Amino acid sequence: MANIAIFQTGGKQYRVSEGDIVKVEKLDATGSVTFDQVLMVGDKVGTPFVAGASVVADVIEQKRDDKILVFKKKRRQNYRRTAGHRQFITVLKIKSIKA
C-alpha cells in the first residue's frame, strides 16, 4: 500500500499519495509548496495534526476551474436567475510525504 496522507488547505481536506495530482484553492506560490497541517499519515492520526509530518508538492499551474452554473427559480412567480462562477485554483503534483 502506498504512503497515504490527509492534509488541509483552504478550509478543505485532501487525501493524497505520492505522485497524485490535486486541484486546491488558489495559493500564491510557484515552484514547491510544503503543507504542515497534516491530519493523518499512513496509520498515524493526529490530534488534530501529526507532529513533524509534512506534504511537499510542486505547483504545476495556476488556472481557473470549470464554470459552475447557478440557476434560481421560483415557480409560478416568473422569477428566473442564471449566474456563472469560475473559481481560481492551483494544480499540484505531490512530490513526497514525510512522517
LUMMARFI-80454 format. One record per residue (C-alpha): residue in three letters; chain; x negated, z, y. Coordinates in pm, 1 decimal. Layout:
<rec><residuo>Ala</residuo><cadena>A</cadena><x>X</x><z>Z</z><y>Y</y></rec>
...
REM end
This chain:
<rec><residuo>Met</residuo><cadena>A</cadena><x>0.0</x><z>0.0</z><y>0.0</y></rec>
<rec><residuo>Ala</residuo><cadena>A</cadena><x>-133.3</x><z>-93.2</z><y>343.4</y></rec>
<rec><residuo>Asn</residuo><cadena>A</cadena><x>-201.0</x><z>175.9</z><y>602.0</y></rec>
<rec><residuo>Ile</residuo><cadena>A</cadena><x>123.8</x><z>216.5</z><y>796.5</y></rec>
<rec><residuo>Ala</residuo><cadena>A</cadena><x>170.0</x><z>387.2</z><y>1133.7</y></rec>
<rec><residuo>Ile</residuo><cadena>A</cadena><x>458.1</x><z>459.7</z><y>1368.4</y></rec>
<rec><residuo>Phe</residuo><cadena>A</cadena><x>370.0</x><z>473.0</z><y>1737.7</y></rec>
<rec><residuo>Gln</residuo><cadena>A</cadena><x>573.3</x><z>489.0</z><y>2054.1</y></rec>
<rec><residuo>Thr</residuo><cadena>A</cadena><x>550.8</x><z>297.0</z><y>2379.8</y></rec>
<rec><residuo>Gly</residuo><cadena>A</cadena><x>807.0</x><z>203.0</z><y>2642.3</y></rec>
<rec><residuo>Gly</residuo><cadena>A</cadena><x>1055.6</x><z>456.4</z><y>2505.8</y></rec>
<rec><residuo>Lys</residuo><cadena>A</cadena><x>1071.6</x><z>281.7</z><y>2166.9</y></rec>
<rec><residuo>Gln</residuo><cadena>A</cadena><x>909.4</x><z>341.1</z><y>1829.5</y></rec>
<rec><residuo>Tyr</residuo><cadena>A</cadena><x>736.5</x><z>70.0</z><y>1626.3</y></rec>
<rec><residuo>Arg</residuo><cadena>A</cadena><x>639.0</x><z>70.0</z><y>1256.2</y></rec>
<rec><residuo>Val</residuo><cadena>A</cadena><x>321.8</x><z>-133.5</z><y>1208.6</y></rec>
<rec><residuo>Ser</residuo><cadena>A</cadena><x>36.9</x><z>-204.7</z><y>971.1</y></rec>
<rec><residuo>Glu</residuo><cadena>A</cadena><x>-294.5</x><z>-379.8</z><y>1035.7</y></rec>
<rec><residuo>Gly</residuo><cadena>A</cadena><x>-256.2</x><z>-748.4</z><y>1121.0</y></rec>
<rec><residuo>Asp</residuo><cadena>A</cadena><x>108.9</x><z>-720.6</z><y>1234.9</y></rec>
<rec><residuo>Ile</residuo><cadena>A</cadena><x>229.8</x><z>-898.9</z><y>1548.4</y></rec>
<rec><residuo>Val</residuo><cadena>A</cadena><x>462.7</x><z>-685.5</z><y>1761.8</y></rec>
<rec><residuo>Lys</residuo><cadena>A</cadena><x>664.3</x><z>-751.7</z><y>2079.6</y></rec>
<rec><residuo>Val</residuo><cadena>A</cadena><x>673.1</x><z>-442.8</z><y>2306.8</y></rec>
<rec><residuo>Glu</residuo><cadena>A</cadena><x>788.3</x><z>-363.3</z><y>2659.3</y></rec>
<rec><residuo>Lys</residuo><cadena>A</cadena><x>560.3</x><z>-510.4</z><y>2926.7</y></rec>
<rec><residuo>Leu</residuo><cadena>A</cadena><x>219.0</x><z>-344.7</z><y>2952.4</y></rec>
<rec><residuo>Asp</residuo><cadena>A</cadena><x>-21.1</x><z>-403.6</z><y>3242.0</y></rec>
<rec><residuo>Ala</residuo><cadena>A</cadena><x>-312.8</x><z>-479.0</z><y>3013.5</y></rec>
<rec><residuo>Thr</residuo><cadena>A</cadena><x>-541.2</x><z>-756.6</z><y>2898.4</y></rec>
<rec><residuo>Gly</residuo><cadena>A</cadena><x>-784.6</x><z>-760.6</z><y>2608.6</y></rec>
<rec><residuo>Ser</residuo><cadena>A</cadena><x>-737.7</x><z>-447.9</z><y>2396.4</y></rec>
<rec><residuo>Val</residuo><cadena>A</cadena><x>-491.2</x><z>-156.9</z><y>2413.3</y></rec>
<rec><residuo>Thr</residuo><cadena>A</cadena><x>-509.1</x><z>184.8</z><y>2243.8</y></rec>
<rec><residuo>Phe</residuo><cadena>A</cadena><x>-194.4</x><z>387.5</z><y>2170.5</y></rec>
<rec><residuo>Asp</residuo><cadena>A</cadena><x>-241.2</x><z>764.9</z><y>2130.2</y></rec>
<rec><residuo>Gln</residuo><cadena>A</cadena><x>123.5</x><z>860.5</z><y>2080.9</y></rec>
<rec><residuo>Val</residuo><cadena>A</cadena><x>122.7</x><z>812.5</z><y>1703.2</y></rec>
<rec><residuo>Leu</residuo><cadena>A</cadena><x>414.9</x><z>978.8</z><y>1523.5</y></rec>
<rec><residuo>Met</residuo><cadena>A</cadena><x>307.4</x><z>901.8</z><y>1167.0</y></rec>
<rec><residuo>Val</residuo><cadena>A</cadena><x>2.8</x><z>763.0</z><y>983.8</y></rec>
<rec><residuo>Gly</residuo><cadena>A</cadena><x>34.1</x><z>698.8</z><y>609.4</y></rec>
<rec><residuo>Asp</residuo><cadena>A</cadena><x>188.6</x><z>1021.3</z><y>477.0</y></rec>
<rec><residuo>Lys</residuo><cadena>A</cadena><x>82.6</x><z>1242.6</z><y>772.5</y></rec>
<rec><residuo>Val</residuo><cadena>A</cadena><x>375.0</x><z>1324.2</z><y>1000.4</y></rec>
<rec><residuo>Gly</residuo><cadena>A</cadena><x>306.4</x><z>1467.7</z><y>1345.4</y></rec>
<rec><residuo>Thr</residuo><cadena>A</cadena><x>485.2</x><z>1742.9</z><y>1536.9</y></rec>
<rec><residuo>Pro</residuo><cadena>A</cadena><x>553.5</x><z>1537.0</z><y>1748.3</y></rec>
<rec><residuo>Phe</residuo><cadena>A</cadena><x>222.1</x><z>1341.5</z><y>1738.9</y></rec>
<rec><residuo>Val</residuo><cadena>A</cadena><x>-56.5</x><z>1320.4</z><y>1482.0</y></rec>
<rec><residuo>Ala</residuo><cadena>A</cadena><x>-370.4</x><z>1480.6</z><y>1632.4</y></rec>
<rec><residuo>Gly</residuo><cadena>A</cadena><x>-659.9</x><z>1238.6</z><y>1672.4</y></rec>
<rec><residuo>Ala</residuo><cadena>A</cadena><x>-467.1</x><z>935.1</z><y>1547.8</y></rec>
<rec><residuo>Ser</residuo><cadena>A</cadena><x>-459.6</x><z>607.1</z><y>1738.6</y></rec>
<rec><residuo>Val</residuo><cadena>A</cadena><x>-347.2</x><z>247.2</z><y>1702.2</y></rec>
<rec><residuo>Val</residuo><cadena>A</cadena><x>-566.3</x><z>-26.2</z><y>1853.2</y></rec>
<rec><residuo>Ala</residuo><cadena>A</cadena><x>-412.8</x><z>-365.6</z><y>1934.9</y></rec>
<rec><residuo>Asp</residuo><cadena>A</cadena><x>-519.9</x><z>-691.0</z><y>2100.8</y></rec>
<rec><residuo>Val</residuo><cadena>A</cadena><x>-299.8</x><z>-845.3</z><y>2369.8</y></rec>
<rec><residuo>Ile</residuo><cadena>A</cadena><x>-207.3</x><z>-1198.4</z><y>2260.8</y></rec>
<rec><residuo>Glu</residuo><cadena>A</cadena><x>13.7</x><z>-1293.1</z><y>2556.0</y></rec>
<rec><residuo>Gln</residuo><cadena>A</cadena><x>237.6</x><z>-1172.1</z><y>2837.6</y></rec>
<rec><residuo>Lys</residuo><cadena>A</cadena><x>570.4</x><z>-1355.9</z><y>2847.9</y></rec>
<rec><residuo>Arg</residuo><cadena>A</cadena><x>944.6</x><z>-1327.4</z><y>2881.3</y></rec>
<rec><residuo>Asp</residuo><cadena>A</cadena><x>1166.5</x><z>-1278.5</z><y>2578.3</y></rec>
<rec><residuo>Asp</residuo><cadena>A</cadena><x>1460.9</x><z>-1499.4</z><y>2481.6</y></rec>
<rec><residuo>Lys</residuo><cadena>A</cadena><x>1763.8</x><z>-1493.6</z><y>2707.5</y></rec>
<rec><residuo>Ile</residuo><cadena>A</cadena><x>2039.0</x><z>-1244.4</z><y>2628.0</y></rec>
<rec><residuo>Leu</residuo><cadena>A</cadena><x>2388.1</x><z>-1337.3</z><y>2748.1</y></rec>
<rec><residuo>Val</residuo><cadena>A</cadena><x>2612.1</x><z>-1057.3</z><y>2872.5</y></rec>
<rec><residuo>Phe</residuo><cadena>A</cadena><x>2981.3</x><z>-1151.5</z><y>2870.1</y></rec>
<rec><residuo>Lys</residuo><cadena>A</cadena><x>3250.4</x><z>-921.6</z><y>3008.5</y></rec>
<rec><residuo>Lys</residuo><cadena>A</cadena><x>3622.7</x><z>-987.8</z><y>2973.6</y></rec>
<rec><residuo>Lys</residuo><cadena>A</cadena><x>3945.8</x><z>-800.3</z><y>3031.0</y></rec>
<rec><residuo>Arg</residuo><cadena>A</cadena><x>4235.0</x><z>-954.8</z><y>2850.2</y></rec>
<rec><residuo>Arg</residuo><cadena>A</cadena><x>4539.9</x><z>-1071.6</z><y>3046.4</y></rec>
<rec><residuo>Gln</residuo><cadena>A</cadena><x>4366.4</x><z>-991.1</z><y>3378.2</y></rec>
<rec><residuo>Asn</residuo><cadena>A</cadena><x>4192.5</x><z>-1327.8</z><y>3437.6</y></rec>
<rec><residuo>Tyr</residuo><cadena>A</cadena><x>3859.7</x><z>-1136.8</z><y>3452.8</y></rec>
<rec><residuo>Arg</residuo><cadena>A</cadena><x>3551.4</x><z>-1300.5</z><y>3303.1</y></rec>
<rec><residuo>Arg</residuo><cadena>A</cadena><x>3186.7</x><z>-1247.8</z><y>3400.0</y></rec>
<rec><residuo>Thr</residuo><cadena>A</cadena><x>2876.4</x><z>-1400.1</z><y>3244.2</y></rec>
<rec><residuo>Ala</residuo><cadena>A</cadena><x>2524.9</x><z>-1281.7</z><y>3319.6</y></rec>
<rec><residuo>Gly</residuo><cadena>A</cadena><x>2189.7</x><z>-1362.6</z><y>3161.8</y></rec>
<rec><residuo>His</residuo><cadena>A</cadena><x>1881.4</x><z>-1145.8</z><y>3123.2</y></rec>
<rec><residuo>Arg</residuo><cadena>A</cadena><x>1521.6</x><z>-1215.4</z><y>3012.3</y></rec>
<rec><residuo>Gln</residuo><cadena>A</cadena><x>1302.5</x><z>-911.6</z><y>2951.0</y></rec>
<rec><residuo>Phe</residuo><cadena>A</cadena><x>927.4</x><z>-914.5</z><y>3024.3</y></rec>
<rec><residuo>Ile</residuo><cadena>A</cadena><x>734.1</x><z>-842.7</z><y>2703.9</y></rec>
<rec><residuo>Thr</residuo><cadena>A</cadena><x>377.8</x><z>-813.6</z><y>2576.1</y></rec>
<rec><residuo>Val</residuo><cadena>A</cadena><x>288.1</x><z>-962.3</z><y>2239.4</y></rec>
<rec><residuo>Leu</residuo><cadena>A</cadena><x>34.3</x><z>-752.2</z><y>2046.7</y></rec>
<rec><residuo>Lys</residuo><cadena>A</cadena><x>-165.4</x><z>-800.8</z><y>1726.2</y></rec>
<rec><residuo>Ile</residuo><cadena>A</cadena><x>-251.2</x><z>-471.9</z><y>1555.6</y></rec>
<rec><residuo>Lys</residuo><cadena>A</cadena><x>-626.3</x><z>-454.6</z><y>1502.0</y></rec>
<rec><residuo>Ser</residuo><cadena>A</cadena><x>-679.4</x><z>-111.6</z><y>1345.3</y></rec>
<rec><residuo>Ile</residuo><cadena>A</cadena><x>-509.8</x><z>217.8</z><y>1265.4</y></rec>
<rec><residuo>Lys</residuo><cadena>A</cadena><x>-722.5</x><z>532.9</z><y>1287.5</y></rec>
<rec><residuo>Ala</residuo><cadena>A</cadena><x>-612.8</x><z>862.3</z><y>1135.5</y></rec>
REM end
